[in-house]
């Protein structure tokens, strides 16, 4: 009975003073050596389709050796708004490139795509000219067409408003009494389309 107790005690001592410390220390070393940087990026919505705010939060518990954030290969200016939180305003679509290096030299490279901004003017489709009437469909899939901006000018400089402008279908028509007509239109973000029909 005494021998059995001594044996059990030896096993407990072996576990407590050798095996468990070995596992804990090696687990900690493995964690320190292999841990990669972590981050969170929040791309907020847009009210005007011209800008959006981006929030960048460092989630790593390890000290960082390097942090680089670029937009289309150009460095992004960040404003610190918290202990590990930064903010910036983006005014065009593209890809954010995030590169981070921990003190243990483990690195991470990530990309966040921004495609909610309206950098493109409206487009014109299905245009026809019949019996002195020019008609076409105007389309803008992001901020939408500013129908109040649609107008045309003749070669002599005469300013014309549309004969019809259907917001639901996007169909617009102009009286075309000259050899050519220059049509202009904007979307709600101010991107302007300009083309000449002849």
C-alpha positions as CSV (number, residue, x, y, z in Angstrom):
1,X,0.0,0.0,0.0
2,X,2.8,2.4,0.9
3,X,4.6,1.5,-2.3
4,X,1.5,2.3,-4.4
5,X,1.2,5.7,-2.8
6,X,4.8,6.5,-3.5
7,X,4.3,5.5,-7.1
8,X,1.3,7.7,-7.5
9,X,3.1,10.6,-5.9
10,X,6.0,10.2,-8.4
11,X,3.5,10.3,-11.3
12,X,1.9,13.4,-10.0
13,X,5.3,15.1,-9.5
14,X,6.3,14.1,-13.0
15,X,3.1,15.6,-14.4
16,X,3.3,18.8,-12.4
17,X,7.0,19.6,-12.6
18,X,8.1,18.2,-15.9
19,X,5.4,17.2,-18.4
20,X,2.9,20.1,-17.9
21,X,5.6,22.8,-17.8
22,X,7.2,21.3,-20.9
23,X,3.8,21.5,-22.7
24,X,3.0,25.0,-21.5
25,X,6.4,26.5,-22.3
26,X,6.6,24.9,-25.8
27,X,3.0,25.9,-26.5
28,X,3.8,29.5,-25.6
29,X,7.0,29.4,-27.7
30,X,5.0,28.0,-30.7
31,X,2.4,30.7,-30.2
32,X,4.9,33.5,-30.1
33,X,6.8,32.2,-33.1
34,X,3.8,31.5,-35.4
35,X,1.3,34.2,-34.6
36,X,0.3,36.3,-37.5
37,X,-0.9,39.9,-37.4
38,X,-4.7,40.4,-37.3
39,X,-6.8,43.3,-38.4
40,X,-10.4,44.4,-39.2
41,X,-11.5,46.7,-42.0
42,X,-14.9,48.3,-42.1
43,X,-16.0,50.0,-45.3
44,X,-19.0,52.2,-44.5
45,X,-21.7,53.1,-46.9
46,X,-21.9,56.3,-48.9
47,X,-24.5,59.1,-48.9
48,X,-23.2,61.0,-52.0
49,X,-21.4,58.2,-53.9
50,X,-18.3,60.4,-53.9
51,X,-16.6,59.3,-50.7
52,X,-16.7,56.5,-48.1
53,X,-15.1,56.3,-44.7
54,X,-12.9,53.3,-44.0
55,X,-12.1,52.2,-40.4
56,X,-9.0,50.1,-39.8
57,X,-8.6,48.3,-36.4
58,X,-5.5,46.4,-35.3
59,X,-6.6,43.1,-33.7
60,X,-3.1,41.7,-33.0
61,X,-2.1,41.3,-29.3
62,X,1.6,41.1,-30.4
63,X,3.6,44.2,-31.0
64,X,3.8,45.2,-34.7
65,X,7.0,45.8,-36.6
66,X,5.5,47.3,-39.7
67,X,2.0,48.4,-41.0
68,X,1.5,49.7,-44.5
69,X,-1.8,50.5,-46.1
70,X,-2.0,51.5,-49.8
71,X,-4.8,52.4,-52.2
72,X,-3.8,51.5,-55.8
73,X,-0.1,51.5,-54.8
74,X,-0.3,55.0,-53.1
75,X,0.0,55.3,-49.3
76,X,-3.2,56.1,-47.5
77,X,-3.3,58.8,-44.8
78,X,-4.8,57.5,-41.6
79,X,-6.1,59.4,-38.7
80,X,-5.9,57.8,-35.3
81,X,-9.4,57.7,-33.6
82,X,-8.7,55.1,-30.9
83,X,-5.9,53.1,-29.2
84,X,-5.7,50.7,-32.1
85,X,-8.2,52.2,-34.5
86,X,-7.6,54.4,-37.5
87,X,-9.8,56.1,-40.1
88,X,-9.6,57.5,-43.6
89,X,-11.8,58.8,-46.3
90,X,-11.6,57.2,-49.8
91,X,-12.8,59.2,-52.9
92,X,-12.5,56.6,-55.6
93,X,-13.0,52.9,-56.2
94,X,-10.1,50.5,-56.1
95,X,-8.2,48.0,-53.8
96,X,-6.9,48.7,-50.4
97,X,-3.6,46.7,-49.8
98,X,-2.9,46.0,-46.1
99,X,0.6,44.7,-45.2
100,X,1.4,44.0,-41.5
101,X,4.5,42.4,-39.9
102,X,4.6,41.2,-36.3
103,X,7.7,41.5,-34.1
104,X,8.3,37.7,-34.8
105,X,8.5,38.5,-38.5
106,X,5.3,36.8,-39.4
107,X,3.5,38.8,-42.0
108,X,0.1,39.1,-43.6
109,X,-1.0,40.7,-46.8
110,X,-4.7,41.4,-47.4
111,X,-6.9,43.2,-49.9
112,X,-10.2,45.0,-49.5
113,X,-12.1,46.1,-52.6
114,X,-14.1,49.3,-52.8
115,X,-16.6,49.5,-55.5
116,X,-19.5,51.5,-54.0
117,X,-18.4,55.0,-55.3
118,X,-19.6,56.5,-58.5
119,X,-16.7,57.6,-60.6
120,X,-18.3,57.1,-64.0
121,X,-20.7,59.3,-65.9
122,X,-24.0,58.1,-67.3
123,X,-24.1,56.1,-70.5
124,X,-26.4,56.3,-73.5
125,X,-27.9,53.3,-75.1
126,X,-30.3,52.5,-77.9
127,X,-30.2,55.8,-79.7
128,X,-32.2,56.4,-82.9
129,X,-33.0,59.5,-85.0
130,X,-36.3,59.5,-86.9
131,X,-38.3,62.3,-88.4
132,X,-36.2,64.9,-86.8
133,X,-36.5,63.4,-83.3
134,X,-33.4,62.0,-81.5
135,X,-34.2,59.5,-78.8
136,X,-32.0,57.4,-76.5
137,X,-31.9,55.6,-73.1
138,X,-29.7,57.1,-70.4
139,X,-28.4,54.8,-67.7
140,X,-26.5,55.2,-64.5
141,X,-26.4,52.1,-62.2
142,X,-24.9,53.8,-59.1
143,X,-26.0,57.3,-58.0
144,X,-28.6,57.6,-60.7
145,X,-29.2,60.1,-63.5
146,X,-29.8,63.7,-62.7
147,X,-32.6,64.3,-65.1
148,X,-32.6,68.1,-64.5
149,X,-29.1,68.2,-65.9
150,X,-30.0,66.8,-69.4
151,X,-29.8,69.4,-72.1
152,X,-28.4,69.8,-75.7
153,X,-26.9,72.6,-77.8
154,X,-26.9,73.1,-81.5
155,X,-23.8,74.1,-83.6
156,X,-25.1,77.7,-83.4
157,X,-25.2,77.6,-79.6
158,X,-28.9,77.2,-79.2
159,X,-29.8,75.6,-75.9
160,X,-32.4,72.9,-75.9
161,X,-34.3,71.0,-73.2
162,X,-35.6,67.5,-73.8
163,X,-38.9,67.0,-75.5
164,X,-39.5,64.0,-73.1
165,X,-37.6,62.6,-70.2
166,X,-39.1,59.4,-68.6
167,X,-37.3,58.8,-65.3
168,X,-38.8,55.3,-65.0
169,X,-37.4,54.0,-68.3
170,X,-34.6,56.5,-68.8
171,X,-35.9,57.3,-72.3
172,X,-35.1,60.8,-73.5
173,X,-35.9,62.6,-76.7
174,X,-34.8,65.9,-78.4
175,X,-36.0,67.8,-81.4
176,X,-33.2,67.7,-83.9
177,X,-33.5,70.5,-86.4
178,X,-29.8,70.8,-87.2
179,X,-27.1,68.6,-88.6
180,X,-25.7,67.8,-85.2
181,X,-26.7,68.0,-81.5
182,X,-24.4,67.9,-78.5
183,X,-26.1,66.3,-75.5
184,X,-24.9,66.7,-71.9
185,X,-26.1,64.9,-68.8
186,X,-24.8,64.3,-65.2
187,X,-25.4,61.7,-62.6
188,X,-26.3,62.5,-59.0
189,X,-22.5,62.5,-58.2
190,X,-21.8,65.2,-60.7
191,X,-20.0,63.0,-63.3
192,X,-20.8,64.5,-66.7
193,X,-21.5,62.8,-70.0
194,X,-21.0,64.8,-73.2
195,X,-21.5,63.5,-76.7
196,X,-22.4,64.8,-80.2
197,X,-25.0,63.2,-82.4
198,X,-25.1,64.0,-86.1
